[in-house]
Amino acid sequence: MAIFFLYLCVSYLLGGVHLAAPPLLDPEAECSMDIILVDSSELSSSPSPEPHRDLIAYEVQVNQRAIEDMCICCGSFQVHTQHPLFEGGMCAPCKDKFLDCLFLYDDDGYQSYCSICCAGETLLICENPDCTRCYCFECVDTLVGPGTSGKVQAMSYWVCFLCLPFPRSGLLQRRRKWRGQLKAFYDQQSECPLEMYKTVPVWKREPVRVLSLFGDIRKELMSLGFLENISGSERLRYLDDVTNIVRKDVEEWGPFDLVYGCMPPLGQACDRPPGWFLFQFHRILQYARPQPSSPQPFFWMFVDNLVLTKDDRAVATRFLETEPVTIQDVCGRAIRNAVHVWSNIPAVRSRHSALVPQEEVSLLAQDRQRAKPPTPGPAKLVKNCFLPLREYFKYFSTELTSSL
């Protein structure tokens, strides 16, 4: 009998036998519990020092902690700012990730990361044809309710938390005037000197009006749905030579929403120095800009097809007031193509745009100069950089064709 009693005591201490389940979890016991990681069948050997989002619901509902005092992206209590789209806090690392990733898109036209935490491996896609947002399983199950992601998967049609007519789903509550909050968040938190424009509601979006200089991006914009068809090409004006173009011409043709310019491909016959294209683009850009007080979203992009020298690129950075990014086309370990891009489109200035060492880019440019056939134009390489414009302008097709 004594041995049996001793066995019960030891079993109880080791957790093998539970005499009664407490009605509420002790906060300290909850924090010290081992966590089963997603896609893992084993318990961690020791408590993880990282914050756990599983605690968000417990802290808010049991400990009565304000959700604004927790990072809804990771569960950290070290709040740096407030989430721009939903009520809740945001820590500094999650803020940086959000700034980098929110406007990144995949080839299918949907955002690459969760609209809450800007991470997540498995995403739920909003089926509203005018929305491109995604949400990860973990955010949905943590903030809306356990098992919600499975219920959403079983639905034949699902619209996301920014499209629903009601603002609250579980702990997830959409902010009032979230578009203005998002703009203020970027303007205050981003290190980029360029101002971000407030996104436009679906019912206010108009087709984009484009001025394309030195390179025609008609096919790329049609493949993304920004130009309806060939008959919609009157909304795009292409100019190969702007020598005699003055401000009055641009104002009569406009207003424009997007000004695109690029260097001619290496190998193409050209009787003008590379710097001429840069300075002419900058001149026409000033003509096309709306008044400083105008709320009209206005975007621009200038692409160097590895033609400009290092000094020329420094001049471009000074005139265009932003640093370039280098976008590459890689096949295996070989760089097949690369371009330098200056732009105020949100995704282009993200640090997550593809970057390559300048030595490799220089070698690629030298190889091109030795090659006799002209290299392809840069428009195809930067096509997906235009996808964030779906937040601002009407588009006519959701079927993206990558062959163009």
BELRA-V858280 format. One record per backbone hydrogen bond with DSSP energy under -1.0 kcal/mol. NH is the residue of the N-H (numbers start at 1). CO is the residue of the C=O. If there is no record, write none. Layout:
BEGIN
nh:NH co:CO
nh:NH co:CO
END
This chain:
BEGIN
nh:5 co:1
nh:6 co:2
nh:7 co:3
nh:8 co:4
nh:9 co:5
nh:10 co:6
nh:11 co:7
nh:12 co:8
nh:13 co:9
nh:14 co:10
nh:16 co:11
nh:17 co:11
nh:30 co:26
nh:31 co:27
nh:32 co:28
nh:40 co:37
nh:55 co:52
nh:56 co:53
nh:59 co:55
nh:60 co:56
nh:61 co:57
nh:62 co:58
nh:63 co:58
nh:65 co:59
nh:69 co:66
nh:70 co:67
nh:71 co:76
nh:72 co:89
nh:75 co:71
nh:79 co:77
nh:80 co:90
nh:81 co:90
nh:83 co:88
nh:87 co:173
nh:89 co:67
nh:89 co:70
nh:90 co:81
nh:95 co:91
nh:96 co:92
nh:97 co:93
nh:98 co:94
nh:99 co:95
nh:100 co:96
nh:101 co:97
nh:102 co:98
nh:104 co:101
nh:106 co:110
nh:109 co:106
nh:111 co:132
nh:112 co:104
nh:114 co:119
nh:115 co:134
nh:118 co:114
nh:124 co:135
nh:126 co:133
nh:127 co:158
nh:131 co:128
nh:135 co:124
nh:137 co:122
nh:140 co:136
nh:141 co:137
nh:142 co:138
nh:143 co:139
nh:144 co:140
nh:145 co:140
nh:148 co:145
nh:151 co:147
nh:152 co:148
nh:153 co:149
nh:154 co:150
nh:155 co:152
nh:163 co:160
nh:164 co:160
nh:169 co:172
nh:171 co:143
nh:172 co:169
nh:174 co:167
nh:175 co:85
nh:181 co:177
nh:182 co:178
nh:183 co:179
nh:184 co:180
nh:185 co:181
nh:186 co:182
nh:187 co:183
nh:188 co:184
nh:189 co:185
nh:190 co:186
nh:200 co:391
nh:204 co:201
nh:205 co:202
nh:210 co:235
nh:211 co:258
nh:212 co:237
nh:213 co:260
nh:214 co:239
nh:221 co:217
nh:222 co:218
nh:223 co:219
nh:224 co:220
nh:225 co:222
nh:226 co:221
nh:227 co:221
nh:232 co:229
nh:233 co:230
nh:235 co:232
nh:236 co:233
nh:237 co:210
nh:239 co:212
nh:245 co:242
nh:250 co:246
nh:251 co:247
nh:252 co:248
nh:253 co:249
nh:254 co:250
nh:257 co:209
nh:258 co:209
nh:259 co:299
nh:260 co:211
nh:261 co:301
nh:262 co:213
nh:263 co:303
nh:268 co:265
nh:276 co:273
nh:278 co:274
nh:279 co:275
nh:280 co:276
nh:281 co:277
nh:282 co:278
nh:283 co:279
nh:284 co:280
nh:285 co:281
nh:286 co:282
nh:287 co:283
nh:288 co:284
nh:289 co:285
nh:294 co:291
nh:299 co:257
nh:301 co:259
nh:302 co:342
nh:303 co:261
nh:304 co:340
nh:306 co:304
nh:313 co:309
nh:314 co:310
nh:315 co:311
nh:316 co:312
nh:317 co:313
nh:318 co:314
nh:319 co:315
nh:320 co:316
nh:321 co:317
nh:325 co:341
nh:327 co:339
nh:329 co:337
nh:331 co:334
nh:334 co:331
nh:336 co:329
nh:337 co:329
nh:339 co:327
nh:340 co:304
nh:341 co:325
nh:342 co:302
nh:344 co:300
nh:348 co:345
nh:349 co:345
nh:353 co:350
nh:361 co:357
nh:362 co:358
nh:363 co:359
nh:364 co:360
nh:365 co:361
nh:366 co:362
nh:367 co:363
nh:368 co:364
nh:369 co:365
nh:370 co:366
nh:371 co:367
nh:375 co:266
nh:382 co:378
nh:385 co:382
nh:386 co:383
nh:387 co:384
nh:389 co:386
nh:390 co:387
nh:391 co:388
nh:392 co:389
nh:393 co:389
nh:394 co:206
nh:396 co:225
END
